[in-house]
Amino acid sequence: MNIEEVREYCLSLPGVTEDSPYGPEMIVFRIEGKIFLHLPLEYAEPRISIKLPPEEGLRLRDKYEAVSAGYHLNKVHWNDILIEHIFDAEQIKKWIVESYNLVISGLPKILRLKYSDKV
């Protein structure tokens, strides 16, 4: 996937908004105001930063050079993934949805109910 495909996919998920709170070189995608994906635009190698369960993030970092701890983010939960590396589009989408759902799971129950069975 390229960065435009990532952007289009994120915006296709229910309730997602985008903004650039850190400046024009970084787009973030949110659900109910909570960030689930960072899309930096300044790198030569396109990447995303997503939330994953800590054990999954560690496993992926150990297995792939294209996955590393999130730069300038909580390294327990956030992972940088080179999106034009060895992963196919379906795998990238799976991780995006996992990050999206992980953020939804932390929302108050009334908000979580809005998104149950949507993705």
MARLUM-396391 format. One line per field, with one value per residue (C-alpha): x, y, z; residue in three letters; residue number from 1. Coordinates in Angstrom, 1 decimal, m for minus. Layout:
// residues N
X	X,...
Y	Y,...
Z	Z,...
resn	Ala,...
resi	NUM,...
END
This chain:
// residues 119
X	0.0,1.1,0.3,m2.8,m4.2,m3.7,m5.4,m8.4,m8.7,m8.6,m11.3,m13.5,m13.8,m16.9,m16.5,m12.9,m11.6,m8.2,m6.2,m2.7,m2.1,1.7,2.0,1.6,4.2,2.0,m1.6,m3.4,m6.5,m8.9,m12.0,m14.1,m11.1,m8.6,m5.7,m5.4,m2.9,m0.1,0.8,4.1,4.7,8.4,10.1,11.6,10.3,6.5,5.4,2.5,2.4,m0.3,m1.4,m1.1,m1.3,2.1,2.9,1.9,4.1,7.1,6.6,6.4,9.5,11.5,10.4,10.6,13.1,10.3,8.5,10.0,8.9,6.9,9.2,8.3,5.4,4.8,7.0,4.9,1.8,2.9,4.7,6.1,5.6,7.2,4.1,5.9,8.1,7.3,3.7,0.7,m2.2,m4.5,m2.0,m1.6,m5.4,m5.7,m3.3,m5.1,m8.4,m6.7,m5.4,m8.9,m10.6,m8.1,m8.8,m12.5,m12.2,m10.8,m13.7,m16.7,m19.3,m21.9,m19.4,m18.2,m21.8,m21.9,m19.2,m20.1,m20.3,m19.3,m15.8
Y	0.0,3.6,6.5,7.6,4.1,4.0,7.4,6.3,3.0,4.8,7.3,4.4,3.2,4.3,7.5,8.3,11.8,13.1,16.2,17.4,18.6,18.3,20.2,19.5,16.7,14.3,13.2,11.5,9.4,9.4,7.7,9.7,12.0,9.2,8.6,5.1,5.8,8.3,8.8,10.8,12.3,13.3,9.9,8.5,5.0,5.4,4.2,4.2,4.2,2.0,0.7,m3.1,m5.2,m5.1,m8.8,m8.7,m5.5,m7.2,m10.4,m8.4,m6.3,m9.4,m11.1,m8.2,m5.4,m3.4,m3.1,m1.0,0.7,3.9,6.9,9.6,7.5,5.0,2.2,m0.4,0.2,2.0,0.4,1.9,m0.3,0.3,0.0,m0.5,m3.2,m6.9,m6.7,m7.0,m4.6,m7.1,m7.4,m3.6,m3.3,m6.0,m4.0,m0.8,m2.3,m3.9,m0.5,1.1,m1.6,m1.4,2.3,1.7,m0.9,1.8,4.2,4.6,1.9,4.3,5.2,1.6,0.6,3.0,0.9,m2.6,m4.9,m2.1,m3.4
Z	0.0,m0.5,1.8,m0.3,m0.2,3.6,3.9,1.8,3.7,7.1,6.0,4.8,8.4,10.3,12.3,11.3,11.1,10.0,11.0,11.3,14.9,14.7,11.4,7.7,7.7,9.9,9.4,12.2,12.0,14.9,16.2,18.7,19.1,19.9,17.5,16.1,13.2,12.5,8.9,8.6,5.2,5.5,5.3,2.1,3.1,3.7,7.1,9.5,13.3,14.8,18.2,18.7,21.8,23.4,22.9,19.2,18.7,20.3,18.2,15.0,15.9,16.6,13.3,10.8,10.3,8.7,12.1,15.0,18.1,17.4,17.0,19.6,20.8,23.7,22.6,24.5,22.4,19.2,16.2,13.1,10.0,6.6,4.4,1.0,2.3,2.6,3.7,1.3,1.4,3.2,6.0,6.4,6.4,9.1,11.3,10.7,11.7,14.8,15.8,15.2,17.2,20.0,20.4,20.3,23.0,25.3,24.7,27.2,26.6,25.1,22.4,21.9,21.1,18.2,16.5,17.4,14.4,12.0,11.0
resn	Met,Asn,Ile,Glu,Glu,Val,Arg,Glu,Tyr,Cys,Leu,Ser,Leu,Pro,Gly,Val,Thr,Glu,Asp,Ser,Pro,Tyr,Gly,Pro,Glu,Met,Ile,Val,Phe,Arg,Ile,Glu,Gly,Lys,Ile,Phe,Leu,His,Leu,Pro,Leu,Glu,Tyr,Ala,Glu,Pro,Arg,Ile,Ser,Ile,Lys,Leu,Pro,Pro,Glu,Glu,Gly,Leu,Arg,Leu,Arg,Asp,Lys,Tyr,Glu,Ala,Val,Ser,Ala,Gly,Tyr,His,Leu,Asn,Lys,Val,His,Trp,Asn,Asp,Ile,Leu,Ile,Glu,His,Ile,Phe,Asp,Ala,Glu,Gln,Ile,Lys,Lys,Trp,Ile,Val,Glu,Ser,Tyr,Asn,Leu,Val,Ile,Ser,Gly,Leu,Pro,Lys,Ile,Leu,Arg,Leu,Lys,Tyr,Ser,Asp,Lys,Val
resi	1,2,3,4,5,6,7,8,9,10,11,12,13,14,15,16,17,18,19,20,21,22,23,24,25,26,27,28,29,30,31,32,33,34,35,36,37,38,39,40,41,42,43,44,45,46,47,48,49,50,51,52,53,54,55,56,57,58,59,60,61,62,63,64,65,66,67,68,69,70,71,72,73,74,75,76,77,78,79,80,81,82,83,84,85,86,87,88,89,90,91,92,93,94,95,96,97,98,99,100,101,102,103,104,105,106,107,108,109,110,111,112,113,114,115,116,117,118,119
END
